[in-house]
Amino acid sequence: MPTLDGLINRGVMGNLATLQPILSPMLWNSVASGKFADKHGIHGFIEPDPVNGGARPYTSTSRRCKAVWNILSQSGLRSNVVGWWASHPAEPINGTVVTNAFGGVRFDPQKGWIVPKGAIHPQERGAELARFKVFPNELTEAHILPFIPDAAKIDQKKDKRLSSFAKILSDNASVHAVVTALMESEPWDFTAVYYDGIDHFSHAFMPYHPPRLEWINEEDFAMYKDVVKGAYRFHDMMLERLLDLAGPETTVILCSDHGFESGSQRPRGTPREPAGPAAWHRQYGIFVMEGAGIRRDERIYGASLIDIAPTVLTLFDLPIGQDMDGRPLLEAFEEIPKVKTIPSWESVEGESGMHTGEQQLDPSQARELMQQFAALGYIEDPSADKEKAAESADIEGKYNVARTLLWKGQPETARRLLEDIVRRRPWEDRFLHQLASCYFQAGYLAQTERLLCAIADGNEPGTGQRKTSLGASEAGARRSRWSAAGLAGSGSSCSAKSRHLSPTRRGLPAAFAVKKRHRCLRKNACPRRR
């Protein structure tokens, strides 16, 4: 990966601590806001739909605070935002937004380009940017064979992995085509682009990556062993083009929200539960920063996802909100800049481009996005039972917030959420185990012991395996045991001993480009470097 190597040698690099839980919509909104999920409001993949009933994907309307592009827009700076998690519907910022719903662009021979409502801001640019959409059936052997040299031997009626590969490749080619067109065609101060390629290629094909795992058959290994390596090379090529367009006056940040298991620690399977694919994620991502005034060929330590937004604001000499959880990475600078602060950007008046609560997601778009999440294994198959779907979404969101609070060292607040969840779903082991961990972190050792004993008592005799389904009477019996374990408002007198869980964190690229404002940006045209 020569482009990445060069970027590292010209700047600083380090591990980037991820957050808990390792779910991309939550993480990338922490990157964009500098805040943990309990503050920014994106608590997973789906949330209850208060308008239509059932569940819907988390969207930009769900975010409760300003993202960095809202702050920059409010400060008179122009941004491009492409492919960001939960950026749909597009916010009317100063600049251009192409949301994570761009994959829904279609072409009708009679009607022309059909762009999902809200996928692009400004709306009038929809047809112009839609033409950069790359469809899987446009890929040729020249695109496929570098990843899968023997692709012609695949029986596609039986093996759907090639079609999955083609969709991932075409989706990322689409994102790249759009963002490079925007960078090249008009002036900008800030560009944020998210590529999901390495993550999705890894979820689909990392089991076949060398060295061969004992449970992977040799034919599959031989066919798909080069896909992940090819994905990294492909992203390195795209990075080269981004750097060419950005030019030497631009400060570049390359970061990933987590890493991926690639060696002997690869799971044998994926847990069959919401967000089960996260079992493959490693705790550290990558951070690289290069530009004028940035140290060269140096390492930095202690960086986290929540530090990205404060660092971007510092590059623009803008104040950091004191309500942000992150910090500017001052150790990356040759000369430490003076950091300005304000109590909160949320109280700063002016047009930021944030949606009001009146903006609603089209139900058909919501269904399509949820089907995509289900296909990736991040949520259960969308249910026709709206009441059940809404309850599941509510429980998952609260569970994810509780895990965030535990990560922040706030077990008492997390305890109330987890106890409510366990009362509603007493048969799900993951909730019980998380509550036991919460009790232990808070210092409720007696409750921890009783709950662990109750969990152990639920094993199937002689197997050590938990029962996978419960009838109403058994669920009631479990509920009684959990009450005895101290879940039903038992009011322990134990003092809460808050213990911060030490973050462990590593790999998948998205990229920021921060352009220092220059004179030609005040004019209608700006010469671009090609």
C-alpha positions in Angstrom: 0.0 0.0 0.0 2.4 2.7 -1.2 0.0 5.6 -0.9 -0.7 4.9 2.8 2.9 4.3 3.5 3.8 7.7 2.0 1.1 9.4 4.0 2.3 7.9 7.2 5.9 8.9 6.5 4.9 12.5 5.9 2.7 12.8 9.0 1.8 11.2 12.3 0.1 7.8 13.0 -1.2 5.8 15.9 -3.8 3.4 17.1 -7.3 4.9 17.4 -9.3 3.7 20.3 -12.8 2.5 19.4 -15.8 2.9 21.7 -18.4 0.4 23.1 -20.5 -1.0 21.6 -18.6 -1.3 18.3 -21.5 -0.4 16.0 -20.7 1.8 13.0 -23.7 4.2 13.1 -22.9 5.0 16.8 -19.1 5.2 16.2 -19.2 7.4 13.1 -21.5 9.9 14.7 -19.1 10.1 17.7 -16.3 10.8 15.1 -18.4 13.6 13.6 -19.6 15.1 16.9 -16.8 14.5 19.4 -19.4 13.0 21.8 -20.4 9.6 23.1 -23.6 8.0 21.8 -25.7 8.9 24.9 -25.2 12.5 23.9 -25.4 12.4 20.2 -28.5 10.2 20.1 -27.6 7.6 17.5 -28.0 4.4 19.5 -27.6 1.6 16.9 -29.0 0.7 13.5 -32.8 1.1 14.1 -35.1 3.0 16.5 -38.9 2.9 17.2 -40.9 4.9 14.5 -43.2 7.3 16.4 -45.0 8.3 13.3 -45.7 5.1 11.3 -45.3 2.5 14.1 -42.8 -0.3 14.0 -39.1 0.5 13.6 -37.0 2.7 11.2 -33.3 3.2 10.7 -31.5 5.9 12.7 -31.2 9.0 10.5 -29.7 12.5 10.6 -33.0 13.6 12.2 -32.2 11.3 15.2 -28.9 13.1 16.0 -29.4 15.5 18.9 -26.3 17.6 18.4 -24.3 19.3 15.7 -21.8 17.4 13.6 -18.6 19.1 12.6 -20.0 20.0 9.2 -22.9 21.8 10.9 -20.4 23.8 13.0 -18.3 24.6 9.9 -21.4 25.6 8.0 -22.5 27.9 10.8 -19.0 29.4 10.7 -19.2 30.3 7.0 -17.2 27.3 5.7 -18.2 25.0 2.8 -18.2 21.2 3.2 -18.7 18.0 1.2 -20.1 15.0 3.1 -20.3 11.7 1.3 -21.6 8.3 2.4 -21.6 9.0 6.1 -23.5 6.6 8.4 -26.9 8.0 9.4 -26.5 11.1 7.2 -29.8 10.5 5.5 -31.9 12.6 4.8 -29.3 15.1 3.6 -28.9 18.2 5.8 -29.1 21.5 4.1 -25.6 22.7 5.0 -23.4 25.1 3.2 -22.0 22.7 0.7 -23.0 19.3 -0.7 -24.2 16.1 1.1 -24.6 12.7 -0.6 -26.0 10.4 2.1 -25.8 6.7 2.9 -29.0 6.2 0.8 -27.1 7.0 -2.4 -27.0 3.2 -3.1 -30.7 3.4 -3.8 -30.2 5.5 -7.0 -31.8 3.8 -10.0 -32.0 4.4 -13.7 -35.2 4.0 -15.6 -34.9 4.1 -19.4 -38.1 6.1 -19.7 -38.0 8.2 -16.6 -34.2 8.7 -16.4 -32.3 8.9 -13.1 -34.4 8.2 -10.0 -32.8 9.5 -6.8 -34.2 8.6 -3.3 -35.8 11.6 -1.7 -33.4 13.3 0.6 -30.3 11.4 -0.7 -28.6 14.5 -2.1 -28.4 18.2 -1.0 -28.8 20.5 -2.9 -31.8 18.5 -4.3 -31.3 20.1 -7.8 -27.9 18.3 -8.1 -29.6 14.9 -7.9 -29.5 13.9 -11.5 -26.1 15.4 -12.0 -24.5 13.3 -9.2 -26.7 10.2 -9.8 -24.8 9.5 -13.0 -21.7 8.6 -10.9 -23.6 5.6 -9.5 -21.8 2.4 -10.5 -24.0 -0.7 -10.8 -22.8 -4.3 -10.2 -23.7 -5.4 -13.7 -21.2 -2.7 -15.1 -18.3 -4.6 -13.6 -16.1 -6.5 -16.0 -13.5 -9.2 -15.6 -10.9 -6.4 -15.4 -12.5 -5.3 -12.2 -13.2 -8.7 -10.7 -10.2 -10.9 -11.5 -7.6 -8.9 -9.4 -9.7 -9.9 -6.4 -11.0 -13.4 -7.5 -8.7 -14.7 -10.3 -10.8 -17.9 -10.9 -14.2 -16.1 -10.8 -15.2 -17.7 -14.1 -15.3 -21.1 -12.4 -18.0 -20.0 -9.9 -21.4 -21.5 -10.2 -23.4 -18.4 -9.5 -26.7 -20.3 -9.1 -25.3 -22.0 -6.1 -22.7 -19.6 -4.8 -23.9 -16.0 -4.2 -20.6 -14.7 -2.9 -19.6 -13.3 -6.3 -22.8 -11.2 -6.4 -22.1 -10.0 -2.9 -18.6 -9.0 -3.9 -19.8 -7.1 -6.9 -22.3 -5.1 -4.8 -19.6 -4.1 -2.3 -17.2 -3.1 -5.0 -19.7 -1.1 -7.0 -21.0 0.7 -3.9 -17.5 1.9 -3.0 -16.7 2.8 -6.6 -19.9 4.9 -6.5 -18.9 6.7 -3.3 -15.4 7.4 -4.8 -16.8 8.7 -8.1 -19.1 11.1 -6.3 -16.5 12.5 -3.8 -13.8 13.0 -6.4 -16.2 14.8 -8.7 -17.2 17.1 -5.8 -13.6 17.8 -4.8 -12.6 18.5 -8.4 -15.5 20.6 -9.6 -16.1 23.3 -6.9 -14.4 25.1 -4.0 -14.6 23.5 -0.6 -13.0 23.9 2.9 -13.8 20.5 4.3 -14.5 17.1 2.9 -15.7 14.0 4.8 -16.1 10.7 3.1 -16.9 7.2 4.4 -16.0 4.0 2.6 -17.5 0.8 3.9 -15.5 -1.4 1.5 -12.9 -2.9 3.8 -15.5 -3.5 6.5 -17.9 -5.2 4.2 -15.3 -7.1 2.3 -13.8 -8.3 5.6 -17.2 -9.5 6.9 -17.9 -11.4 3.7 -14.4 -12.8 2.9 -12.1 -12.6 6.0 -12.8 -16.2 6.8 -10.9 -17.1 3.6 -8.0 -14.8 4.2 -4.6 -16.6 4.7 -3.6 -18.5 6.7 -6.4 -21.0 6.1 -8.6 -21.7 9.1 -9.1 -25.4 9.8 -12.9 -25.2 9.3 -12.6 -23.5 5.8 -12.5 -26.0 3.0 -9.6 -25.8 0.5 -11.8 -25.0 -2.5 -13.3 -21.9 -0.9 -9.9 -20.8 0.4 -8.3 -21.1 -3.0 -11.2 -19.1 -4.6 -11.6 -16.2 -2.2 -8.2 -15.9 -0.4 -7.2 -12.8 -2.3 -10.3 -10.7 -1.8 -9.3 -8.9 1.4 -5.8 -8.2 0.2 -7.3 -6.8 -3.0 -9.7 -4.6 -1.0 -6.8 -2.9 0.8 -5.0 -2.3 -2.5 -8.2 -0.9 -4.0 -8.6 1.5 -1.2 -4.9 2.5 -1.4 -5.5 3.4 -5.1 -8.6 5.5 -4.2 -6.6 7.2 -1.4 -4.0 8.2 -4.0 -6.7 10.0 -6.1 -8.1 11.8 -3.0 -4.7 13.1 -2.1 -4.0 14.3 -5.6 -7.3 16.3 -5.6 -6.7 17.6 -2.1 -3.3 19.1 -2.9 -0.4 19.9 -0.6 -2.3 22.8 1.1 -4.8 20.4 2.7 -4.5 18.6 6.0 -5.6 15.0 5.7 -6.9 12.8 8.4 -7.4 9.1 7.7 -9.2 7.1 10.4 -11.2 3.9 11.0 -13.8 3.2 13.6 -12.4 -0.2 14.6 -10.1 -3.0 13.4 -10.9 -6.5 12.2 -9.7 -9.9 13.3 -7.5 -11.3 10.6 -5.4 -14.0 12.2 -5.8 -16.9 14.7 -8.4 -14.9 16.7 -11.0 -15.0 13.9 -14.3 -16.3 15.2 -15.5 -19.6 13.9 -18.9 -18.2 13.3 -21.0 -15.0 13.8 -23.3 -14.8 16.8 -27.0 -15.0 15.7 -28.1 -11.9 17.5 -28.5 -8.3 16.6 -25.2 -6.7 15.7 -23.6 -10.2 15.9 -21.0 -9.4 13.1 -19.4 -7.0 15.6 -17.7 -10.1 17.1 -15.2 -9.8 14.3 -14.2 -6.2 15.2 -10.9 -5.4 17.0 -10.6 -2.7 19.6 -8.2 -0.4 17.7 -8.6 1.5 14.5 -6.0 3.5 12.6 -5.2 7.2 12.8 -3.0 9.1 10.3 -2.7 12.8 9.9 -0.6 14.8 7.5 -0.3 18.4 6.4 1.4 21.7 6.9 2.3 22.2 10.6 1.9 18.5 11.4 4.8 16.5 12.7 6.5 14.1 10.2 7.0 10.4 10.6 6.0 10.3 14.3 3.7 8.2 16.4 1.0 9.5 18.7 -0.6 7.7 21.6 -4.0 7.7 23.4 -6.1 8.9 20.4 -9.8 8.0 20.4 -12.7 8.4 17.9 -14.1 11.2 20.0 -10.9 13.2 19.5 -11.4 13.7 15.7 -14.0 16.4 15.7 -12.2 18.6 18.3 -9.0 18.2 16.2 -10.8 19.3 13.0 -12.2 22.4 14.8 -8.6 23.2 16.1 -7.3 23.0 12.5 -9.9 25.7 11.6 -9.0 27.8 14.6 -12.6 27.3 15.9 -13.5 26.8 19.6 -14.2 23.4 21.0 -17.5 22.8 22.9 -16.8 22.1 26.6 -19.6 19.5 26.4 -17.6 17.5 23.8 -16.1 14.3 25.3 -13.0 14.4 23.1 -9.9 16.5 23.0 -7.8 18.0 20.2 -4.8 15.8 19.4 -2.3 18.6 20.1 0.7 16.2 20.1 0.3 15.9 16.3 1.2 19.5 15.7 4.8 20.8 15.3 3.8 23.9 17.3 1.0 23.4 19.8 -1.9 25.7 18.8 -3.9 27.7 21.2 -7.1 25.9 22.0 -10.3 28.0 22.2 -13.4 26.8 24.0 -17.0 27.7 24.4 -19.6 26.1 26.7 -21.4 24.4 23.8 -22.0 24.8 20.1 -25.6 23.7 20.7 -26.4 27.1 22.1 -24.7 29.1 19.3 -27.4 30.6 17.1 -27.2 30.7 13.4 -28.0 28.5 10.4 -26.2 25.2 10.8 -28.2 23.0 8.4 -29.5 20.7 11.1 -32.9 19.2 10.5 -35.8 20.0 12.7 -37.8 17.2 14.1 -40.4 17.6 11.4 -38.3 16.0 8.7 -39.5 12.4 8.2 -38.0 9.4 6.4 -40.0 8.0 3.6 -41.4 4.6 4.7 -40.2 2.8 1.5 -36.7 4.1 2.1 -36.8 3.0 5.7 -37.8 -0.5 4.6 -35.0 -0.7 2.0 -32.3 0.5 4.5 -33.6 -2.0 7.1 -33.4 -4.8 4.6 -29.8 -3.9 3.8 -29.0 -4.0 7.6 -30.7 -7.4 7.9 -28.7 -8.8 4.9 -25.5 -7.7 6.7 -26.6 -9.4 9.9 -26.8 -6.2 11.9 -30.5 -6.4 12.7 -33.1 -9.2 12.8 -35.2 -9.5 9.6 -37.7 -6.7 9.6 -40.9 -7.9 11.2 -44.4 -7.4 9.9 -45.5 -7.1 13.6 -45.0 -3.4 14.2 -45.5 -3.6 17.9 -42.8 -6.3 18.2 -40.4 -4.4 15.9 -40.8 -1.2 17.9 -40.2 -3.0 21.2 -37.1 -4.8 19.9 -35.7 -1.5 18.5 -36.4 0.2 21.8 -34.6 -2.5 23.8 -31.6 -2.6 21.5 -31.2 1.1 21.7 -31.4 1.2 25.5 -29.0 -1.8 25.6 -26.5 0.0 23.5 -26.8 3.2 25.6 -26.2 1.1 28.7 -23.0 -0.3 27.2 -21.8 3.2 26.3 -22.5 4.3 29.9 -20.5 1.4 31.3 -17.7 2.3 28.9 -17.8 5.8 30.3 -17.6 4.5 33.9 -21.3 5.3 34.8 -22.6 1.9 36.0 -25.4 3.4 38.2 -27.1 5.0 35.2 -26.5 1.9 33.1 -28.0 -0.3 35.9 -31.4 1.3 35.6 -31.5 0.6 31.9 -30.2 -2.9 32.1 -32.6 -3.9 34.9 -35.6 -2.7 32.8 -34.3 -4.6 29.8 -33.9 -7.8 31.8 -37.4 -7.6 33.2 -38.7 -7.3 29.6 -36.3 -10.0 28.1 -35.2 -12.3 31.0 -34.3 -15.1 28.6 -31.5 -13.3 26.7 -28.1 -14.2 28.0 -26.3 -11.2 26.6 -28.6 -8.9 28.7 -28.0 -10.9 31.8 -24.3 -11.0 31.4 -24.1 -7.3 30.8 -26.2 -6.7 33.9 -23.9 -8.9 36.0 -20.9 -6.9 34.7 -22.7 -3.7 35.6 -23.4 -4.9 39.1 -19.7 -5.8 39.5 -18.5 -2.5 38.1 -20.8 -0.6 40.5 -19.6 -2.6 43.5 -22.8 -4.6 44.1 -21.0 -7.9 44.6 -23.8 -9.8 46.3 -26.2 -9.1 43.4 -23.4 -10.0 41.0 -23.0 -13.4 42.6 -26.7 -14.1 42.8 -27.2 -13.2 39.2 -24.3 -15.3 38.0 -25.6 -18.3 40.0 -29.1 -17.7 38.4 -27.6 -17.7 35.0 -25.6 -20.9 35.6 -28.8 -22.5 36.9 -30.4 -22.0 33.6 -28.1 -24.3 31.7 -29.5 -27.4 30.1 -28.6 -30.5 32.2 -25.4 -32.2 31.1 -24.7 -29.9 28.2 -23.6 -26.6 29.6 -25.7 -24.9 26.8 -28.4 -22.4 27.4 -31.9 -23.1 26.2 -32.6 -21.3 23.0 -36.4 -20.8 23.4 -38.7 -20.4 26.3 -42.4 -21.0 26.8 -44.5 -18.5 28.8 -44.3 -20.5 32.0 -40.5 -21.0 31.8 -40.0 -17.3 31.0 -42.1 -16.6 34.1 -40.0 -18.9 36.2 -36.8 -17.2 34.9 -38.4 -13.8 35.8 -38.9 -15.0 39.3 -35.3 -16.1 39.6 -34.1 -12.7 38.3 -36.3 -11.0 40.9 -34.7 -13.1 43.6 -31.3 -12.2 42.2 -32.1 -8.5 43.0 -33.4 -7.1 39.8 -36.8 -5.9 40.7 -36.0 -2.8 42.7 -34.3 -4.6 45.5 -32.6 -1.4 46.6 -29.2 -2.7 47.7 -27.4 -0.7 50.3 -24.0 -1.3 48.7 -22.1 1.8 47.8 -21.5 2.3 44.1 -17.8 2.0 43.4 -17.5 3.4 39.9 -14.6 1.8 38.1 -13.7 3.1 34.6 -13.3 0.2 32.2 -9.9 0.7 30.5 -10.6 1.2 26.8 -8.9 -1.2 24.4 -9.1 -0.4 20.9 -7.7 -0.9 16.0 -8.7 -0.7 11.4 -11.1 0.5 8.3 -10.7 3.6 6.3 -12.8 6.6 6.0 -11.0 9.9 5.3 -11.3 13.5 6.3 -9.7 16.2 4.2 -9.4 19.6 5.9 -8.6 22.5 3.6 -7.1 25.6 5.0 -9.2 28.5 3.6 -7.4 30.4 0.8 -8.1 33.5 -1.2 -9.6 31.8 -4.3 -12.3 30.2 -2.2 -14.0 33.6 -2.1 -14.4 33.6 -5.8 -16.8 31.7 -8.0 -14.1 29.4 -9.4 -11.2 27.8 -7.8 -8.4 26.1 -9.7 -8.2 22.4 -8.7 -5.1 20.3 -8.6 -5.6 17.1 -10.7 
